[in-house]
Amino acid sequence: MIRLKVTPVVGLPQFTGWSQVAESTSSASTRLISVFAISGKHAGNVGRDVSDKISDFYYYDIEQLHEFVQDLVEFVKENDCEIFISCALISGNSSVFITKGGSVFLKRKEKIGKILYSEDQIKIVKGSYTNDDVFVLTTLQASQFLNEIEQKFSQGFDVDIIITSVVPGLHAQTDSSLSAIVFINQFSDGEEGDETLISASRLINRNHKNEEIKNEPSLEASIEVDDDDDADDQVGDLKISTDLPKNFVNNLSKFKPLINKLKIFAKVGIFMRLFFNKIIGGTKKINFKELFSKVRSIKRKKLIFVAIFVLVLLGLTSSYAISNQKEAEKINSLIVPIQERIDLAQQQLNTDPISSREIVQEAITSLEQLHKENSESSAVKLIDEKIVQTSNFYNEISGKKEISELDVFYDLRLVKSDYIANDIDVNDNKLILLDSEKKQIVVLDIPTKKVEVKDFSSYEYVTDLAINENEVFVLSDGLKSFDLIEGSEIKSIRELGDSNRGSTFINVYDRFVYVISPEKREIYRYSKGDDGYSDPIGWMKSATGLKYNDITSFSVDGDIWLSTIDGQIKKFTSGRDAGFTTRGFTDGFSSSAKIYTNANQNNIYVLEVDKNRIVIFSKDGEFKREIKSVSLSTVGAIAANEKLNKIFAVSGSIVFEIPISL
């Protein structure tokens, strides 16, 4: 095993920032050490997945290493995050370094300086490796510390002193979550095979001038015997360790009895050194096979001492391994019934997604409680892994999606530089957009993006519009309409009267036209017949308490759907309040909302600008999906077409398109 001292310095994690050092060992002579930071929502979850991928990496050539880093970048990007990473691969007497958003610094004897740096691109370099090399790998945000590190090396300070001087500065950053550094060097004389993990969170109250930083026990070492030809009475250091589980380090305090027993062996170290010199002789490293080969030639009494020593050591190690195995079996048995519930949720996901989500949420709560009850267990990591796995599964099925930036479908400034749309509707191939201030309606062909403008400037006002198949209805000085045929004329279907004077919204269903009149506290309906549209009739039969001035939008699909300034969604059937309740939706509407649906849609679409979201429900109230984006913070209206799998959202002059099924 390459005996390198790896000392990470990582910042405080945050929800949108997380850094870590991870490594993998492909062989006894090949070791990959990586420092990385993840930026974005749920950065910790993504970062842990990246750490696992690095740990599982197996190196065989430089091209494969480059491809591996490319895959990490793509994986993180798919999860709406960004990665900053620097890697060092030490293999025998050669080294390979690769960065994307990071730096590599080298001290080789008197030569000191940066050998690799990148911001957005993946860069890779290959070189040699010598035992006295010191490498410093940083993420992009931690590169600012390289000047200080270079200055300290130039002044002759050793690595440990430089580390203690860097940590306070890193911790002093307002946000240190993306700052991470790792120092890589050979162990100095007399040092044990220890690795040091220095986290900014551990150093909040630490006095760096007066208190030494204690190294945590290494997870890896080797067996080696160093002899001295000049003195038979002295024997080189004997270092013995095995590949112990990480929980041994994390729960070191529980093994004080074991440590005390090992101290006893240390007290008789001189005797053991003399013994090994006499029975082995020579000055070379040996392995177990060589050791036992030599032991066969030793006299019985001497062999007894060796056997006792080895058996005691193996007994202690075996006892620890058995204890760990029993703890793992116990934890696994506690996880089994929770996993059965998760499997059930997965089976019924397609038929009842709401129940599946609820089951998985309950499973996460149960796992967190299990972790709390077994926090001292050496196998608690099994619970942690299951929590992460289950949380990732819930994120996949939660129906919630966050998009950093929405795709732009069309820029209305191509029609007129100051065109500002405040309403929108859609059919199978046309988008209809209204600028009520300019009294103009844009008809935009969806496949070709060809534009036609309908001018209503001769009318006193234009308030709202709605589309029914291939005819557009406009609430203006009375009720107007025009066909979606190029060059068609605007026609009047009802003159201005008491029923539509001061009306705020218009909508259409089948052969009926509906308008909302706050002044009359009524929704009026006009029926189309052979002789045109009939006189209006009041459609509402029971709407006690409905505040017409609070209505922000309405849609008609046979029933009438209303949204209000305080986030209420109301449904009326045959003029009576039919009530509308949601299922599986816990974060209810609390601010102004706008609703969209029609007879051709299976779902209803609710825009809540204050929370930057569009929420989709089935018409019986089952929560389907939530789409969040900062781009929605200025959106004024939405329209959906399920055949096209698109939601169109208008924000001033910009029309966004959002896929319904993500």
C-alpha positions, 0 to 999 in steps of 0.5 A: 500500500502506498504510505501517503499522508492525506490531510483534508481541510474542508469547509462548513456544509450548507444546503447549496454547498458541500465539499469532501475528500474521497479516494480509491485504491486500485492496487497496492501501488495505485491510489487516487485522491480527490478533493471536490465541492458540489454547488446546487440544491441538495448538494449534500445528497449529490456529493455523497453519490459522487464520493461513492463513485470515486470510492468505487473507481478502478484505474487502468489508464489515463484515458479512463480517468479522464472519461471518469471525471467527464462522467462525474461532471455530467452526473452532477449536471443532470442533478442540477448541480455543479462540481469543482474537482481536483484529483491526484493519482499516484502509481509507483513513481508516476503521477497523474493530475486532473482538474475541473474547477480547481488547482494542483500545487507541487513542492518538490525540494526547492521547486514550488508552484502551481502545476495545473489550474482550470475553471470550466474545462477538464485539464489533465497532466502526467508526471513523475513522483518522488517520495519527498513531493508535497502536493496540494489540491484545491477546489476553485474557491479555495485556490485563493489560499495557494499564495499563502501556502507557497509563501509558507513553504518558501519560508521553510514551514512544514506541512502541519504548521501550514495546515493549522495556519490555513484552517482559520482563514478558510473558516473565516469565509462567509460561505466556506462550503465550496472551499476544500484543500487536501495536502498529500505527502509521505509520512515523516520519520517517526510518524504513524500511518495516520490521516488527518481530517480537519473540518472548519466545523471542528475548529470553531472554538479551537486555539490554533496557537496553543492546542495541537490538532490530533490526528485520527487513526489511519484506516490503512497500514502495512507490516514491515520490519526494519533492521539495524546491521550495527546493533543486534540489540535493536530492532526496527519498528513493527507496525501492524494493522489491518483494513479496519472498517471506518466505524472503528475510527468513528467510534474509537472511544468504545475501544479503550480496553482494546487500546489498553491491551495493545499498550501492554504489548508496547511495554515489552517492545524491547524484548520483542525486538531482540527476539525478532532480530535473533530468530529472523536476522537480516535487514529486509521487509517481509510478508506473512508468508516469509515470516511463517516460513522462517518460524518453521525453523525456530525451536519450539520454545521460541515458536510458542512466543510467536504463536501467542503474540499472533493468536492474541492479535488475531483474537482481538481482531476477530473479536472486533470483527464478530462484534461488528458482524453481529451489530450489522445483522441486528441493524439489518433485521431492524431495517427489513420491515421498513424496506418491505414498506418501501418495496410496497410503495414502489409496487403501487407507484403507478396506480397510487402515487400519493400513497406511495409518497406517504409510505416513503415519507413514513419510512424516512421518519422510521429510519431517522428514529432508528438512527437515533436509537442506534447512534452508538452502534458500529453498524449505524452506517447501514442506517445512514446509507438506507436514509440516503437511498430512501431520500433519493427515491422520495425525491424521484417520486415526489413530483416536485421539480426545480428548474433553474431557468425556463426555456424561451419559446418566443420573444414578443419583441420580435413583433414589437419592441415594447409588446407586453402580454398580460393574457394567453390562451392556446389550442392545438397549434396557435398561441393567442396573446393579449397586450391590453394596453396597446389593444393588440392580440398576437396570433402565434403559430406554434410549429412555424412561429409565424405571427399575425397581429389583430388590432383593437385600437379602435375600441375603448378597451380590451380586457380579456380573451379566450379561444374555442377551437378555431375562434377567439373571443374577446372581452372589449366594448361588448363581446367580439370574436375573430376566426383563426384564419389569416386575414379574418375580420373582427366581428361583434357578437354582443353589443355593450350592455348591462351584463358585460359592462365592467366585466373582468373575464371571458371564457368559452365552453362548447356553444356557451360564452361566459363573462364575470361581472363583479358589479352585478355579482354574477357570471352571465352565460350567452348561448349560441343559436341559429340567429346568433347569441342569446340574451345573457342569463345569470348562471350562478345559483348559489354562491354565498360569500363569493367575492367577485373582485377577488377573482384572479382568473377562471376557466370553464370545462363544463364546470367553472373553476375560479382562483382568488387573490388569497390562493383559493381554488373554487369549483362550481357545478350547475351554478352551485359550489361543488367544493374542491379539495386536494390530496397529497398536496401539503404546501397549500396556496396562500397568495394570489393564484391563477388557474387554467384548464378546459374541456380538452385537459385532464388536469388543472394548472395553478400558477402561484407567482409568490412561490415561483411555482406551477402546481398540477392536479387531476380534476378530482384534486390528486396532486400530480406535479409541482414545477418551481423556477425563479423564472416564474416570479414575473409570469402573468398568465399560463396556458397548457396543451396536454397534446403538445406536453407543454405549458406556456407561460408569459412574462412581459415580452417573453413566452416560456415553454415548460414540459408537463411531464418532466 
